[in-house]
Amino acid sequence: MRKTIFMGTTKIPPSRTVEEIQRILGEYGASAIRVDYEKGEIIGVSFTVEIGGNQIPFRLPCRWRSIFQAIKSDAENKQYSPDFFEEKEHQWEEDSRRIAWRQILRWIEAQMALVETEMVKTEEVFMPYLILDKGQTLFERFQENGWQFQLEHKGKK
């Protein structure tokens, strides 16, 4: 049995949460911030940070569909009627987007607390979200390549 979904009761719309995310990223050195949309819905936040004299791009996607599936799965376990699901699916999508963005905000707040205390560097925290040459994030590239990569070791073999 799953615990309750973190931030599962939020009523704060994604637009307001994304504004909070933009403010935090700006406070911690983002030099440009862009909100990415698809069909009128916010799907990600892209930003650049100056690192070593270079502007480094990152993209934080909002993968709300996994939250939607968790909500739907919880309802299926309660064996509601099929009509119930048809009525609720749109609401669950909206809820899932709100929850996902709040989770992203809280994650960013926690990561920036580590950056502020110099436990980690900004680029270390956001490394999986680094945008590569074809617009993919580093994580997406690794996933696409079946997690195959080669480390070069210098020194004795």
KETI-601694 format. One record per residue (C-alpha): residue number from 1; residue in three letters; chain; x, y, z. Coordinates in Angstrom, 1 decimal. Example, Ala and Ser with C-alpha at 12.3 -4.5 7.8 and 13.67 -1.06 7.14 Angstrom:
2
   seq   type   mol        u        v        w
     1    ALA     A     12.3     -4.5      7.8
     2    SER     A     13.7     -1.1      7.1
***
This chain:
157
   seq   type   mol        u        v        w
     1    MET     A      0.0      0.0      0.0
     2    ARG     A      1.4      3.4     -1.0
     3    LYS     A      1.8      6.2      1.4
     4    THR     A     -0.1      9.4      0.6
     5    ILE     A      1.3     11.3     -2.3
     6    PHE     A      3.7     14.1     -1.2
     7    MET     A      2.0     17.4     -1.7
     8    GLY     A     -1.2     15.5     -2.6
     9    THR     A     -3.6     18.0     -1.1
    10    THR     A     -2.2     21.1     -2.9
    11    LYS     A     -4.7     23.4     -4.6
    12    ILE     A     -2.1     25.8     -5.8
    13    PRO     A     -2.2     26.1     -9.6
    14    PRO     A      0.9     25.2    -11.7
    15    SER     A      1.3     28.8    -12.9
    16    ARG     A      1.7     30.1     -9.4
    17    THR     A      4.1     27.3     -8.5
    18    VAL     A      6.2     27.9    -11.6
    19    GLU     A      6.4     31.6    -10.7
    20    GLU     A      7.9     30.5     -7.3
    21    ILE     A     10.3     28.2     -9.1
    22    GLN     A     11.4     31.1    -11.4
    23    ARG     A     12.0     33.4     -8.4
    24    ILE     A     14.1     30.8     -6.6
    25    LEU     A     16.2     30.0     -9.7
    26    GLY     A     16.7     33.7    -10.3
    27    GLU     A     17.8     34.3     -6.7
    28    TYR     A     20.4     31.5     -7.1
    29    GLY     A     21.9     32.8    -10.3
    30    ALA     A     19.9     31.7    -13.3
    31    SER     A     20.6     34.2    -16.0
    32    ALA     A     17.6     33.2    -18.2
    33    ILE     A     14.5     31.3    -17.4
    34    ARG     A     11.9     30.0    -19.9
    35    VAL     A      8.6     28.3    -19.3
    36    ASP     A      7.9     25.5    -21.8
    37    TYR     A      4.3     24.8    -22.9
    38    GLU     A      2.4     22.1    -24.8
    39    LYS     A     -1.2     22.5    -25.7
    40    GLY     A     -1.5     25.4    -23.3
    41    GLU     A     -0.1     23.4    -20.3
    42    ILE     A      3.2     24.1    -18.6
    43    ILE     A      5.4     21.1    -19.2
    44    GLY     A      8.8     22.3    -18.1
    45    VAL     A     11.1     25.1    -17.0
    46    SER     A     14.3     25.7    -18.8
    47    PHE     A     17.1     28.0    -17.5
    48    THR     A     20.7     28.9    -17.9
    49    VAL     A     23.3     29.3    -15.2
    50    GLU     A     26.8     30.8    -15.7
    51    ILE     A     29.4     28.2    -14.8
    52    GLY     A     33.1     28.8    -15.5
    53    GLY     A     32.3     31.7    -17.7
    54    ASN     A     29.9     29.7    -19.9
    55    GLN     A     26.1     29.8    -20.0
    56    ILE     A     25.0     26.2    -19.2
    57    PRO     A     21.4     25.2    -20.1
    58    PHE     A     19.1     23.0    -18.0
    59    ARG     A     15.5     21.8    -18.4
    60    LEU     A     13.3     20.6    -15.6
    61    PRO     A     10.4     18.6    -17.1
    62    CYS     A      7.1     18.0    -15.3
    63    ARG     A      6.3     14.3    -15.6
    64    TRP     A      2.9     14.5    -14.0
    65    ARG     A      1.5     11.4    -15.7
    66    SER     A      3.2      9.1    -13.2
    67    ILE     A      1.3     10.9    -10.4
    68    PHE     A     -1.9     10.6    -12.5
    69    GLN     A     -1.3      6.8    -12.7
    70    ALA     A     -0.8      6.6     -8.9
    71    ILE     A     -4.1      8.5     -8.2
    72    LYS     A     -5.9      6.3    -10.7
    73    SER     A     -4.4      3.1     -9.3
    74    ASP     A     -5.5      4.1     -5.8
    75    ALA     A     -9.0      4.6     -7.1
    76    GLU     A     -9.0      1.3     -8.9
    77    ASN     A     -8.0     -0.5     -5.7
    78    LYS     A    -11.2      0.9     -4.2
    79    GLN     A    -13.3     -0.6     -7.0
    80    TYR     A    -15.4      2.4     -8.0
    81    SER     A    -17.8      2.1    -10.9
    82    PRO     A    -16.6      2.8    -14.5
    83    ASP     A    -18.7      6.0    -14.5
    84    PHE     A    -16.8      7.3    -11.5
    85    PHE     A    -13.5      7.1    -13.5
    86    GLU     A    -14.9      8.9    -16.5
    87    GLU     A    -16.1     11.7    -14.3
    88    LYS     A    -12.8     12.0    -12.4
    89    GLU     A    -10.1     11.6    -15.0
    90    HIS     A    -10.0     15.3    -16.0
    91    GLN     A     -9.9     16.3    -12.3
    92    TRP     A     -7.1     13.8    -11.7
    93    GLU     A     -5.1     15.3    -14.5
    94    GLU     A     -5.4     18.8    -13.1
    95    ASP     A     -4.6     17.5     -9.6
    96    SER     A     -1.6     15.6    -10.9
    97    ARG     A     -0.2     18.7    -12.6
    98    ARG     A     -0.6     20.8     -9.4
    99    ILE     A      1.0     18.0     -7.3
   100    ALA     A      3.9     17.5     -9.7
   101    TRP     A      4.8     21.1     -9.9
   102    ARG     A      4.7     21.5     -6.1
   103    GLN     A      6.9     18.5     -5.7
   104    ILE     A      9.4     20.0     -8.2
   105    LEU     A      9.3     23.3     -6.2
   106    ARG     A     10.0     21.6     -2.9
   107    TRP     A     12.9     19.6     -4.5
   108    ILE     A     14.4     22.8     -5.9
   109    GLU     A     14.1     24.4     -2.4
   110    ALA     A     15.9     21.5     -0.8
   111    GLN     A     18.6     21.4     -3.5
   112    MET     A     19.2     25.2     -3.2
   113    ALA     A     19.6     24.8      0.6
   114    LEU     A     22.4     22.4     -0.1
   115    VAL     A     23.9     24.8     -2.7
   116    GLU     A     23.6     27.7     -0.2
   117    THR     A     25.6     25.8      2.5
   118    GLU     A     28.2     24.7     -0.2
   119    MET     A     27.5     21.0      0.3
   120    VAL     A     26.9     20.8     -3.4
   121    LYS     A     27.4     22.9     -6.5
   122    THR     A     24.5     24.1     -8.6
   123    GLU     A     25.7     22.2    -11.6
   124    GLU     A     26.0     19.0     -9.5
   125    VAL     A     22.4     19.2     -8.5
   126    PHE     A     21.0     19.9    -12.0
   127    MET     A     23.4     17.6    -13.9
   128    PRO     A     20.8     15.1    -15.1
   129    TYR     A     18.8     18.1    -16.5
   130    LEU     A     21.7     19.5    -18.5
   131    ILE     A     20.5     20.2    -22.1
   132    LEU     A     22.8     18.5    -24.7
   133    ASP     A     23.3     19.2    -28.4
   134    LYS     A     20.0     17.7    -29.7
   135    GLY     A     17.8     19.3    -27.0
   136    GLN     A     17.8     16.2    -24.9
   137    THR     A     18.8     16.3    -21.2
   138    LEU     A     21.7     14.2    -20.0
   139    PHE     A     19.3     11.9    -18.3
   140    GLU     A     17.3     11.4    -21.5
   141    ARG     A     20.4     10.7    -23.5
   142    PHE     A     21.6      8.0    -21.0
   143    GLN     A     18.1      6.5    -21.0
   144    GLU     A     17.9      6.5    -24.8
   145    ASN     A     21.3      4.8    -25.0
   146    GLY     A     20.4      2.0    -22.6
   147    TRP     A     22.5      3.5    -19.8
   148    GLN     A     25.7      2.6    -21.8
   149    PHE     A     28.6      4.9    -21.2
   150    GLN     A     32.3      4.5    -20.9
   151    LEU     A     34.5      6.0    -18.2
   152    GLU     A     38.0      6.8    -19.0
   153    HIS     A     40.4      6.0    -16.2
   154    LYS     A     43.8      7.6    -16.2
   155    GLY     A     46.7      5.9    -14.6
   156    LYS     A     47.5      2.3    -14.1
   157    LYS     A     45.5     -0.5    -15.6
***
